Amino acid sequence: MPYAPVEGARLWYEEAGSGHPILFIHEFAADHRDWEDQMRFFSREYRCIAYSARGYPPSDVPSDPKLYGQDFAVADAAAVLRHLGIPKAHIVGLSMGGFASLLFGIRHPEMAVSLVPAGAGSGSPRSEQAPFRAASQARGDALIRQGWPGEIAEETGHSPTRIQLKKKDPRGWAAYMARLSEHSGLGTGLTMKHYQGERDSIFDWEAELRRMEVPTLLAVGDEDRPCIETNIWLKSVLPNAGLWMCPRTGHAINLEEPAAFNAALSAFFSTVERGRWRLG
């Protein structure tokens, strides 16, 4: 199995296709498998890489809480690209991965052809940050204690921003739930406590974001309430960003509406690669 060495762990990754590279960074309640629709579609013309984050088998699950957090998430993405000899790629992330993709653009702009932060921003508004952090600590403790099968998975799959997938695609939702039940309680619990529960507010990065010129496509579902305010704000501060809002769609936008998501990204990548994204 292919692994990329990173600080304190090894990350399992998979590749498909050839051409310009795309790196996919998954969300908290997912792993590399949740990018399958994108890997199949884009590998026709691109070199696609998806990996499982630290704490998500078959990647290593460090037991040291100090080996989790937003700094590791960004450094790991860069390390995977360096391991594969890729100097620059399109960076696509969902939710927790979308957060990482934005921070990647701040810290490693020279390695990003473009950014697609999808469904990013939960817990970032000032009024929501403290309760979000407290809830993340409690959820992380519960995951470490009891793991995913049962109550936590059912609550996640039926949450207000994920129930849309079940309504639209029951078969796809069932597959998602099966994957969810296989996650490491320890790995995801430590991720929830020390990445989700300790990360910055995106609003903290305003000065850096206003200077960031990497072409960016913000993607969000119009029923993904915790993320809408942050994405509208991001559109107002990022100098080279567009905002795509998918109607009747919740948080797992790439799973709910893969055809629309893939089409939006395909058009964006093409425009960026032709040097036509930024007008003026």
N, C-alpha and C positions, 0 to 999 in steps of 0.2 A: 504494500500500500504506500502511496506517495505522501511524504510528510515534509513540511517546511519547518526548520528549527527556528524558534523564537525564544525570547528570554523566559526561562523557567518552564518551557513546554515544547511540544511538537504539534503542529497544526496539520490535520489531514485536509487534502485538497483534491479536486478533480478538474480536468481540463477537457475541452471539446472544441474542435474546429481550428481554423488557422486564419491569420489576418491580424487586423488591429485588435489589441487586447481590451477586454472588459473584465473588471474584477467585481464580483458580487459579494456583498457583506450582508449577512442575514440578520433578522430581528431577534428579540429575546426569546419569543415562543416559537422558535424555528431552528433549523440548521441548514446545511448546504443543500439538502434535498428539496427545500421549498423554492429553490430557483430552477427547478427542472423545466418548467414551461419556457423560461428565458434561455436556459442553456440549449434547449433543442432549437428554438427559433433563431437565436443570434449566432449559433455555431455554424450556420450555413455560410456566413460571411466574415465572422469574427473569431478570434481566439478567446474563448470564454473560460474563466477560472472562478470556481466557487469553493469556499472552504468552510469548515466548521470552526467556530471560535473556540478559544480555550474554555474548558469546562463542558464542551459538547462532544461526546464520543462520535466518531472514532478519534477525534483530537484528544490530547491529554487532558485530564481533570486534576489540576493542581489542588492540593489540600490547604495550601498556605493562602489565607485571605489577602496577603500583601501582593499576590500575583494576579490580582483582578483590578479592573478599573478602566476609566476612559483613556488613560495614557497608554496602557497595554493594548487596548483595542486599536488605536491609531498606529502604534508601532508595529503591531502584528500585521496589519494590512500592508504596510510598507515592506515588512520583512518577507511576506509571501511574494510580492513582486520582485524583490531583489533576488530571492532564491531562484526564481524562474528566469532571471536575466532580463526582466522587463523594465525598461527605464521610465515608461510613461503609459498610462492606461485611462480609459473611461472608468470612473469609480461609481458604482451603483449600490446604494444601501437602503434597507427598509427599516424604519422605526429606530431601534437601537443602532442598527447598521447605518441608517440615514444620519443619525447624530454623529457617528464615527466618520462618515464621508464628509460632512461639513468641517469637522475638526481636521481631517486629512487635508482638505483644501487650504486650511489656514497654515498647517505645519509643513506640508509637503506639496506646495503648489506646482513645483517643477516636475512632479511625478503624475500630475492629473491633467489629462487632455480635457476632461469635463467631469462634472459631478451631477449625480442624480440622487438627492436626498428625498426619499419617498416616505411619507407618513412619519416625518420627524417632528419632535417638539413636545411630546407628552411631558408634563411636569415643569415646563420651562416658564410659563407666565408667573410673575412674581407672587400672585395670590395663590397659586397652586403648588409652588415649589416645596414648602414645608410639609403639607399633607402628603404630597407625592413621595417625598423622602421617607416619611414615617411609614407609609403603606408599603414601600419597597423593603424596608427593614423587616416588617412583620411578615410579608410574603416570603422573603428570603429565608427567614427562620423556619417558616412552615415547610418550605420545599426541602430544606436540609433535614428536617425532622421526619417528614412523611413521603417525600417524593411526589411524582406527578399522577400516577394512576388514581382515579377516583375523583374526589371533590374538587381539587384544584384544577385539573384538566377540564372538567365539566363546566366549572365557573368561567374559565378562560374562553372556552369555545362558545359559550352562550352569552358572553359579555355584549354590551350595547354596540361596540364597534367591530365585533366579529360575527355576530349572528347573521349578518348579511350573506356571508359565504354559505352558511347552512341553507338559507332560503333560496339562494340562486343555484347552488351546486351541491346538493346533499352528498353525492358520491365524492366530490372533491373535499368536502368538509370532513367526511368520515376518514379519508386518507390523511388529512391534516391531523385529526384527533389521534389516529394510530401513531403517527410520528411523534406527536406531543407526549404521549405516554411513555415513549422510549428514552426521553431525555434524562440526564443525570440529575437527581435531586440535589446532590452536593454541588455540582458544577453550576447549575442554574441558580441555586440558592446563593452561592457566593457571588455570582454575577449580579443577581438582583440586589444584594446588600451593598456591594462595593463598586459596582459600575452604575447601575440604575439609581441606587439610593444615595450615591455620593457625587454624582456627576454635576458639572456646571449647569446653570441655566444657559440656553442658547443666547438669551438676551445679554449675558455677561460678555459676549464676544463682539459687541456692536462695533467697536473701533476696528478690530481686525477684519470683520466682515465687510465693512465699508471700503476697505483697501483691497479686498480679494477680487481678482479679475478673472478667475477661472470660469469658463462658461458653465452655467448651472441651470438645471431644470428641476424646479421644485414640483413634486407630485404629491397630491393629497386627495383622499376621498371626501365628498361633501358631507358624509355622515360620520367622519372621523373627528368628532367634536374636540377632543383634547389637543388636536394638532392644527386646527384651522387658524386660530389666532396667531400662532407662531409663524405659520407659513405666509400669511398676509404681511406680517411684520418683516419677515425675511425678504419678501419681494420688494419692500420699500427701502431696504438698506443695502442689499447686494447689487453692485453696479452692473453685473452682467448676467442677471437671472431672469428666467421666465417662470410663470406659475401655471401649472396644468392641474385643474380640479376635475376629477372624474365623478359624474353624477351617480346618485343612488349607490354609493360605495363607501365601505367602512375602512378599517385599518389595513387589512392584508390585501392591498390594492393589486399586487402582482398575481395573487391567487384568485381573487374575485373576478377581475377583468383582465385576464392575460392578453387577449387580443388587442384591447384598447391600450393597455400598458406598453406592450411591445411596439405597437404602431407609433405611440408618442415618443418612445425612446429612439426608435429607428429614424424617425424624421429629425429628431434633435441631434443624434450622432452625425447624420449626413450633413446637416447644416453646419455643425461645428467643424467637421473634417474638410468642408469646402471653404472654411474661413468666413462664413456668412452669418454667424450667430449674432455678433455684435454689430448693431447698426450705428452709423454716425462716424 
